[in-house]
Amino acid sequence: MLEAEPANTMVMFGLAKEYEKSGQSAEVIALLESYIAQADDEGNAYGMLAKAYEQNGERERAKATYEKGIKVSNAHGHPSMAQDYQMTLDLDYDDA
């Protein structure tokens, strides 16, 4: 489906979810970076992307993506998602 409609963000997100389930973090990263550049995501993709960065050993990118996800989630009226991302930052990324 993605080959037929490479700009279809719904297909991109769905395929990224399937890659996430099978632990293919590099594919998740590639798809979600493209998806976020094209879609007005409400926050969920940022959490998925941050986890994929983490699995790929890219801790700083994961942290920055969670931070962006907090802003986006709050902007779209999803404070509980933003709180979840903040909790992850506080528990897993508080290097101070």
Buried (B, 14 or more C-beta within 10 A) or exposed (E): EEEEEEEBBEBBBBBBBEBBEEEBBEBBBBBBBBBBEEBEBBBBBBBBBBBBBBBBEBBEBBBBBBBBBBEBBBEBEBEEBBEBBBEBBEEEBEEE
